Amino acid sequence: KAKEAETSHITLFYIPSSTPPDYPCQKHELVEIIGNLIDNAFDYVKTLAVEERKVFLSLENRDGKKVIEVRNTYEKKSQEQIPFMAKKGYTTKEGSHRGYGLYNVTAIASRYNGTLKLFYENDQLVVLVLFQ
């Protein structure tokens, strides 16, 4: 993903945790969650001016939860889409096989009593996956 960010002129920030969380899901599921979240963020910021192409990834323990957080620059006018983003089949992109990324993330998280939260904050879309 770092190489893809570089070739797409996206600044990818990884905020490391002093103690990496021990997520309850399988390793391949963790890769699917993080991959989907980063792919979605990359797809969106590629539509922005180069200086606005910023994606942040954080994996940490926070308030007793194991957290995966992805933030990306997000235009306020797109904010009305946020409540629909995790619905099966919802997409703003062209092509087939779209609209399943966040739905799949939600499905994986819920298998392990986790939740997905989406919100707008400080000119960014914030996607949190929280596990107990």
C-alpha positions, 0 to 999 in steps of 0.5 A, a space after each residue: 500500500 505504501 508503494 501504491 500511495 507513492 505512485 499515486 502521489 498520496 501521502 500515507 501516514 502510519 501512526 504506530 502504537 507502542 503495543 500493537 493490538 491483538 485483534 480477535 479476527 484471523 490474520 487474513 480478515 485483518 488484512 481484508 479490513 485494512 486493505 478495504 479501508 485503505 483502498 477506499 481512502 485511496 480511491 477517494 483522495 485520488 480525485 483530489 488535488 495532489 496536496 490534499 491526498 492524505 490518508 492516515 492509518 492507526 492501529 492501537 488500543 484505545 479506551 479498552 478497545 482494539 482500534 483500526 482507524 483510517 482517516 482521509 481528506 474528505 470534502 464536506 459536500 460529500 458528507 451526506 453519503 456517510 450514513 449509506 457507505 456501509 450498506 451492501 451494494 452502495 457505491 459512488 464508483 463506476 464499474 462492477 463488483 463495487 459497494 461491498 468493501 465496507 459491508 464486508 468490513 462490517 461483517 467481519 467486525 460483527 463476527 467478533 463483536 466489533 463495530 464500524 463507525 463512520 463520521 466526518 471530523 476536521 475535513 476528514 472522513 474517519 472510519 473506525 473499526 472497534 473490537 472489545 
